[in-house]
C-alpha cells in the first residue's frame, strides 16, 4: 500500500493516541537504517551523519550509534548545536550518543572501505523550498557525495523532495538509497523522484496500521515477496520444476540467446531447450552451457509440438521471421514471456489484435523504446502507461523495465521494483530477466508473480555483484547478475532489504 504524507501522519497520530510510545519505534527505525547501511556496505568506513531538529534527526542518531558499535567512524553534522532547540526525543538521542562515545574504542585499523552520508535533516512533514542552514547542509551532503564518492542514505525521504508529488526543490538531497519507514509515500515512486530517491528500502513498523492509502499499488519487498516462492518437495525431479523453451538469437546476436537460457536455468528451471535457427545452430550448440539443450528449428511454429511448460521468445531474434513469431504468440496455449524483437514483431502486426486473440497467458517485458513502438499513443507517467496498457489487453501482464520497473496486470496491484542500480544500463540485462521470469513461470508461478520476483532478483543480483563480488557500477555485466542470482534467492528468503 502507498500512502500520502497526510495519511501517514494520521496513522502515526492514531497509534500514539492509543498509548504507544514514540521512542521504541525510533529505536527500531534507527537500527533499521544501520542494517540497510550494513547490507550495502558490509565493511565499516566513515559515516557523515546529518542531524535535523525533529524525529528524522533522532532516527539518524540511533543509526549513528549502531554504526559506531559496528566499527564505523562517525562524524555528526548538527543543524542545531543547542540541544534545547531539538525535539525532546532527538535531544535525548544526542545525549545518549555522546554518553556512549567514551565507552566504544576506536577501530584499530584506519583502512576504511569508503564513506557514506546519512541524511537525517528533514522528514515527510517538511514542505516548500529549503532555507538557511538546511540549504547549506543539503548542499554539503551533495558535495560529499559528488567529490568524495560517498554513498548517500536518506532517512524516510531525501531532504527537499516533496513527499506527495515527488518533485524536488532546488538543492534537494540526491540519495543513492532511501530508507523509508513503515509505508512507502506517494512521492517516492513518482517518475520525477527517481534520481533523488535511488534504491528504496522499507523498514517495517507493523504497529503503524495505515489509514486509507492506495491499495492498488505496492512496492516489492522481500518480507512479502518471498511468500511467492514455494519450497520444493524433497522428491522433486527435473520434469516437475519446469520445461522451458527459449526462442532467441540470430546472426550477430547469439549472446542474447545464451544469457536468456542460462537465466531460466539459474532461476530453477528443470530443463531448458534453446531453439535456434539453422544458420546459428552450430554456434549456439558449441557456446551454450552444458546444461542447456540446443535444437535446430526450420520454423519457429514447430515449437508448438514440443513438450514445454513455458516459452521465452524474442532476445536477439531479429525481424526476418516475424510472421512465425506473431503466429506462435497468438496461437500457442502455453504461458509465454515476450521480449525484445518479438515485441517489435507484435508492434508491426498490431499488438492489441494479436494479444486479444492469444491462446495463453502472456508476460510482456518491454523497455521504454519498445513500449513506445507497441503503444505509441499512450502517454503519461510510467504507472499510468502500464495500467492503461493492461486495461486494453486483459490477461496480459506488463513488466515495463527502467530505473523503477513497473509490473501491471488488470486484476492485480501495480507493483514497483525496489532493487537495482545504474550499472544495469548495459546490454544483456533484459535477456537475463526474460530467462529468469520464464524459469519461474515454468515452476507454476503466475506471470505477474514471476515478473515481480524476476525484477527483484535480477536487481538484487546486480547489487550483490558490487557489495559482495567486488564489482562497480561501471563493471557489472549481465553475466555477473547470472552468477549472483543464487545469493539473491537466499536473501529473498531471509528477508533482507
HELIX and SHEET records of a PDB file:
HELIX    1   1 UNK A    5  UNK A   17  1                                  13    
HELIX    2   2 UNK A   22  UNK A   40  1                                  19    
HELIX    3   3 UNK A   55  UNK A   69  1                                  15    
HELIX    4   4 UNK A   83  UNK A   85  5                                   3    
HELIX    5   5 UNK A   88  UNK A  101  1                                  14    
HELIX    6   6 UNK A  132  UNK A  148  1                                  17    
HELIX    7   7 UNK A  186  UNK A  189  5                                   4    
HELIX    8   8 UNK A  191  UNK A  193  5                                   3    
HELIX    9   9 UNK A  194  UNK A  197  1                                   4    
HELIX   10  10 UNK A  222  UNK A  225  1                                   4    
HELIX   11  11 UNK A  226  UNK A  228  5                                   3    
HELIX   12  12 UNK A  238  UNK A  240  5                                   3    
HELIX   13  13 UNK A  254  UNK A  266  1                                  13    
HELIX   14  14 UNK A  278  UNK A  287  1                                  10    
HELIX   15  15 UNK A  300  UNK A  305  5                                   6    
HELIX   16  16 UNK A  322  UNK A  331  1                                  10    
HELIX   17  17 UNK A  340  UNK A  349  1                                  10    
HELIX   18  18 UNK A  351  UNK A  356  1                                   6    
HELIX   19  19 UNK A  368  UNK A  374  1                                   7    
HELIX   20  20 UNK A  382  UNK A  392  1                                  11    
HELIX   21  21 UNK A  422  UNK A  424  5                                   3    
HELIX   22  22 UNK A  429  UNK A  441  1                                  13    
HELIX   23  23 UNK A  447  UNK A  467  1                                  21    
HELIX   24  24 UNK A  478  UNK A  494  1                                  17    
SHEET    1   A 2 UNK A   2  UNK A   3  0                                        
SHEET    2   A 2 UNK A 184  UNK A 185  1                                        
SHEET    1   B 6 UNK A  73  UNK A  78  0                                        
SHEET    2   B 6 UNK A  46  UNK A  51  1                                        
SHEET    3   B 6 UNK A 115  UNK A 120  1                                        
SHEET    4   B 6 UNK A 151  UNK A 155  1                                        
SHEET    5   B 6 UNK A 177  UNK A 181  1                                        
SHEET    6   B 6 UNK A 199  UNK A 203  1                                        
SHEET    1   C10 UNK A 217  UNK A 219  0                                        
SHEET    2   C10 UNK A 412  UNK A 416  1                                        
SHEET    3   C10 UNK A 406  UNK A 409 -1                                        
SHEET    4   C10 UNK A 396  UNK A 400 -1                                        
SHEET    5   C10 UNK A 362  UNK A 364  1                                        
SHEET    6   C10 UNK A 335  UNK A 338  1                                        
SHEET    7   C10 UNK A 310  UNK A 313  1                                        
SHEET    8   C10 UNK A 243  UNK A 247  1                                        
SHEET    9   C10 UNK A 271  UNK A 277  1                                        
SHEET   10   C10 UNK A 292  UNK A 297  1                                        
END                                                                             
